[in-house]
Amino acid sequence: MTSTHNIHFKFLPMSVRVLFTMVLLTFGTAYMMAMIQVWESHAGKDGDPMISGKDLMIAYSGNPEGTKLETALRGPMADMLPAEKKKVVFDWLHAGAKAEEIETVIKPIMDEHCIACHSPEANPHLPNLTTVEGIQGVAAQDKGMTIPTLVRVSHIHLFSITFIFFITGFIFTHAYVRPVWLKCVLIAAPFAVLISDVASWYLTKVWTGFAWIVIVSGAIMGMSFGAMWLISMWQLWFGKPPAEVVDLEGRLPKMR
């Protein structure tokens, strides 16, 4: 006979309950920081300050209507330049991004506001805006994240998120949730949508509609995490286990 029971939080040693609580508090804080980072990275790429499907389409597949520089200045880098200087850059881009105007019009703006971060010495992973060639590179059509960049981000994302949900799910196995299939769905869902999330980053380059799969996957992941976090925290310290669990635990050897 297959058991659907795991030792309830209330029957775990106090030290284990404290450990689980601190892990959940840390993960909860980290998850909120991750959501803020997602917002900062993607919101506004389409010119609207709210995050949208089009923002993700631009992030992964590029923007056929604009350049990398314009996408950045309308999105995550919007606060890096004053409005009058952004207008100068936009006018230059819309006029054809003439190479002869880079040294006299654009490079002085980059030197004053951008190269503190966009230089090989500051961050070799960001576009280099200290040279004419580097500025011409970001003035080209925005084609979104490159495949090497997606591969690098994918393996970090897959390893780290799997680690987080393995620990959260393991803690959640000690919660009392009925029906049991619902508990299993909450544990399994984040792993399933993690795969669809990462796969959609690449597929959005083929068809931009896959950006909505990224949004749906992220929403399911967030709801699963939130449900497991809240149920676990409540049952760790506040909720009372049902009578059937108390009876069953009473027949188990005491844990020290």
Secondary structure as GFF3:
##gff-version 3
##sequence-region A 1 256
A	DSSP	three_ten_helix	9	11	.	.	.	ID=ss1
A	DSSP	alpha_helix	14	42	.	.	.	ID=ss2
A	DSSP	alpha_helix	53	61	.	.	.	ID=ss3
A	DSSP	beta_strand	63	67	.	.	.	ID=ss4
A	DSSP	alpha_helix	68	74	.	.	.	ID=ss5
A	DSSP	alpha_helix	83	94	.	.	.	ID=ss6
A	DSSP	three_ten_helix	99	101	.	.	.	ID=ss7
A	DSSP	pi_helix	102	106	.	.	.	ID=ss8
A	DSSP	alpha_helix	107	113	.	.	.	ID=ss9
A	DSSP	alpha_helix	132	138	.	.	.	ID=ss10
A	DSSP	beta_strand	141	142	.	.	.	ID=ss11
A	DSSP	alpha_helix	147	172	.	.	.	ID=ss12
A	DSSP	alpha_helix	180	203	.	.	.	ID=ss13
A	DSSP	three_ten_helix	208	210	.	.	.	ID=ss14
A	DSSP	alpha_helix	211	237	.	.	.	ID=ss15
A	DSSP	alpha_helix	243	250	.	.	.	ID=ss16
###
